Amino acid sequence: MKVSRLAANLIGSEIIKIGNEVNELKAKGAEIANLTIGDLNSELYPIPELLKKGIQESYQNNLTNYPPANGLLSLRKAVSEDLKNRWNLDYSENEILVSGGSRPLIYAAYRTIVDEGDKVVYPVPSWNNNHYTYLTSGEKIEVETSVDHNFLPTASELKPHLEGAVLLALCSPLNPTGTMFSQQQLSEICELVLEENRRRSPEEKPLYILYDQIYAMLTFDQEHFNPVSLFPELREYTVFIDGISKCFAATGVRVGWSFGPPEVIHHMKSLLGHVGAWAPKPEQESVAQFLNKRQEVDLFVNDFKQKIKESLQTLHLGIQDMKSKGYKTDSIQPMGALYLTIALNYIGAVKPDGQQIGNSSDLVFYLIQEAGVALVPFSAFGNSENMAWFRASAGGLSKSEIEDLFPRLEKALSQLV
């Protein structure tokens, strides 16, 4: 059966492939520490009680018809106020667009900015930029990052690639690493974007920044920075992605928002109007009410991120303890989000059955089978399969479950030669 070339050549998610393996083994009774999905165990991390009650009341009050295409005015006003209070960003309700989570907004931003053959620059590892570039027929320019800079791009790494590009996709805290831009790192990149746009004529499309800060409230010991606060003149070139999925442990509630240049936001609204990617009206109204309760929001977020930080720290210390015992492991001190970056330098090792671990995916499936531990290789985020770095998401496990995985992991790695 024939399908479109786009559909036929779209690459499936490696994370879903790993998740299917995990689910099959769990169905057979296997104990698996699933560190793969950027999601949360809702029994361990329920959404805010006020938000839950508000959603229930909104349904009882029959707020079940279509919302406005750009989102409820009450929510856009609440987001506008929160942006001013939290990040000192001044965006009116007419410069904010709401959708069913952040993914439709990222796609809409790509669709609004990128024409066929346009250059899109993004670092690797990073989440899904390769797929969005493919979906918009752009030319992907992948910039390899290094552990020396916490897998975040530097200005010197990006500079050779910005000429003629229309989109620079950035994320901080970063999925998959949980690492964050310092003020200096981001400032140097912002200066490059401003320089590039000054060189362009009014007839040329500018270089936009897509700035994904969905994890901005889940930071531990560092300050979150954004391009517009650092350089107000970047306001006309920066499209922000944000929402509730991570900061309110509400991945399934599906309320996200974007804000940026009015002309870009307007076209994104028109595009999503045809797709119908609205957030449900009860959820929008309830998020608006909750955002307006600043003290309750901060109490929830501070408690939630402390628990996530403790789980990530438990994971980090466990990996470092293995390193001290002579295992070929390492990890980066967690800075934010839900993720720990882990090195397992066992590519090329031989399994007990005599077969060689040829790449990072081989190691992932070996550890699922032999240790009951599931990770995501950086190859799922654009890096080579020969790269021995992995993402571990701590949101699905309790601290005790994390502690329990280490003896199994040590045993499985000890069997490799």
Disulfide bonds with the S-S distance in Angstrom:
none
